[in-house]
Amino acid sequence: MDRRALLGLAPVLTVAAAAAATPATAGGGGGGGNQQSYLRLPTITANVRRPGGAMGVMTVETGVDTPDAALRTRVAQSAPRLRAAYAAVLQQAANQMLPGAPPDLERLVARLQAATNQAVGRPGARLLIGTVMVI
């Protein structure tokens, strides 16, 4: 490995990291303002039964979009409750799945949204689903 090549890349990587860390300007498009309404939550996992009888894992990426500032604060404070509620809902859904069958995403999203409303205390926080994967 050539150390000189790595040392030559260090300034380029530093500039690229600084550019990525700098927030977009107001005229840059895409952003709604300085206040971020999206809260990304950690990936949630549950155990599923595979067709051969072995155990598998179901993972779901979740986030919550909350345009209301007061409710956004409540969602941020309720993040541990949301994670626990999502884990319980996902494990129930995984237990109801037949081995080898795909998950019923419409039912899963409806249950997760109901858990979001219950954990936050009122409607207004919108659940967003990322990748749903069964391995």
C-alpha positions as CSV (number, residue, x, y, z in Angstrom):
1,M,0.0,0.0,0.0
2,D,1.4,3.4,-1.0
3,R,1.1,5.8,2.0
4,R,1.9,8.8,-0.2
5,A,-1.2,8.2,-2.2
6,L,-3.3,8.1,1.0
7,L,-1.6,11.3,2.3
8,G,-2.4,13.0,-1.0
9,L,-6.1,12.1,-0.6
10,A,-6.4,13.4,2.9
11,P,-7.1,17.1,1.9
12,V,-9.6,16.0,-0.7
13,L,-11.5,13.9,1.8
14,T,-11.4,16.7,4.4
15,V,-13.0,19.1,1.9
16,A,-15.6,16.6,0.8
17,A,-16.5,15.9,4.5
18,A,-16.8,19.6,5.2
19,A,-19.0,20.1,2.2
20,A,-21.3,17.2,3.2
21,A,-21.6,18.5,6.8
22,T,-22.5,22.1,5.7
23,P,-26.3,22.5,5.6
24,A,-28.0,23.5,2.4
25,T,-28.9,27.1,1.9
26,A,-32.5,28.4,1.7
27,G,-32.4,28.8,-2.0
28,G,-30.9,25.3,-2.6
29,G,-34.3,23.6,-3.0
30,G,-35.5,20.5,-1.3
31,G,-35.3,21.8,2.3
32,G,-38.3,23.2,4.0
33,G,-36.3,25.4,6.4
34,N,-33.9,25.2,9.2
35,Q,-36.2,23.0,11.4
36,Q,-36.0,19.3,10.4
37,S,-39.4,17.6,10.7
38,Y,-38.1,14.1,10.1
39,L,-36.9,11.9,12.9
40,R,-35.2,8.7,11.9
41,L,-35.4,5.8,14.4
42,P,-33.1,2.8,14.6
43,T,-33.8,-0.3,12.6
44,I,-36.4,-2.6,14.3
45,T,-35.9,-6.4,14.1
46,A,-38.1,-9.4,14.9
47,N,-37.6,-13.1,14.6
48,V,-39.5,-15.0,11.9
49,R,-39.8,-18.7,11.0
50,R,-38.2,-19.7,7.7
51,P,-39.6,-22.4,5.4
52,G,-37.2,-25.1,6.5
53,G,-38.0,-24.5,10.2
54,A,-35.0,-22.3,10.8
55,M,-35.2,-18.9,12.4
56,G,-34.8,-15.7,10.3
57,V,-34.9,-12.0,10.9
58,M,-37.3,-9.4,9.7
59,T,-35.9,-5.8,9.7
60,V,-37.9,-2.6,9.2
61,E,-36.4,0.9,8.9
62,T,-38.8,3.6,10.4
63,G,-39.0,7.3,10.8
64,V,-41.5,9.8,11.8
65,D,-42.4,13.0,10.0
66,T,-43.9,15.7,12.1
67,P,-44.6,19.2,10.6
68,D,-46.0,20.6,13.9
69,A,-43.2,21.9,16.1
70,A,-44.9,21.2,19.4
71,L,-45.7,17.7,18.4
72,R,-42.2,17.2,17.0
73,T,-40.8,17.9,20.4
74,R,-43.2,15.3,21.9
75,V,-42.1,12.8,19.2
76,A,-38.4,13.3,20.0
77,Q,-39.1,12.8,23.7
78,S,-41.2,9.7,23.0
79,A,-38.5,8.0,20.8
80,P,-37.9,5.2,23.4
81,R,-41.6,4.5,23.6
82,L,-42.0,4.5,19.8
83,R,-39.1,2.0,19.5
84,A,-40.7,-0.3,22.1
85,A,-44.1,0.0,20.5
86,Y,-42.7,-0.7,17.0
87,A,-40.8,-3.7,18.2
88,A,-43.9,-5.2,19.8
89,V,-46.0,-4.6,16.7
90,L,-43.3,-6.0,14.4
91,Q,-42.9,-9.1,16.6
92,Q,-46.7,-9.7,16.5
93,A,-46.7,-9.3,12.7
94,A,-43.7,-11.7,12.4
95,N,-45.4,-14.3,14.6
96,Q,-48.5,-14.2,12.3
97,M,-46.5,-14.7,9.1
98,L,-46.5,-18.1,7.4
99,P,-43.0,-19.5,6.7
100,G,-41.8,-18.2,3.4
101,A,-44.6,-15.8,2.9
102,P,-44.0,-12.1,2.4
103,P,-45.1,-9.7,5.1
104,D,-48.4,-7.8,4.7
105,L,-47.0,-4.3,4.5
106,E,-50.4,-2.5,4.4
107,R,-51.5,-4.2,7.7
108,L,-48.0,-3.6,9.2
109,V,-48.0,0.1,8.3
110,A,-51.5,0.6,9.7
111,R,-50.5,-1.1,13.0
112,L,-47.3,0.9,13.2
113,Q,-49.2,4.2,12.6
114,A,-51.7,3.3,15.3
115,A,-48.8,2.6,17.7
116,T,-47.3,5.9,16.7
117,N,-50.5,7.8,17.6
118,Q,-50.8,5.9,20.9
119,A,-47.2,6.5,21.9
120,V,-47.3,10.2,21.0
121,G,-50.7,10.7,22.5
122,R,-52.5,12.2,19.5
123,P,-52.5,12.0,15.7
124,G,-50.4,14.3,13.6
125,A,-47.1,12.4,13.5
126,R,-46.8,10.5,10.2
127,L,-45.0,7.2,10.1
128,L,-42.6,6.6,7.2
129,I,-41.3,3.2,6.3
130,G,-38.0,2.5,4.7
131,T,-36.7,-0.9,3.8
132,V,-38.6,-4.0,4.9
133,M,-36.5,-7.1,4.7
134,V,-36.9,-10.7,5.7
135,I,-33.7,-12.8,5.8
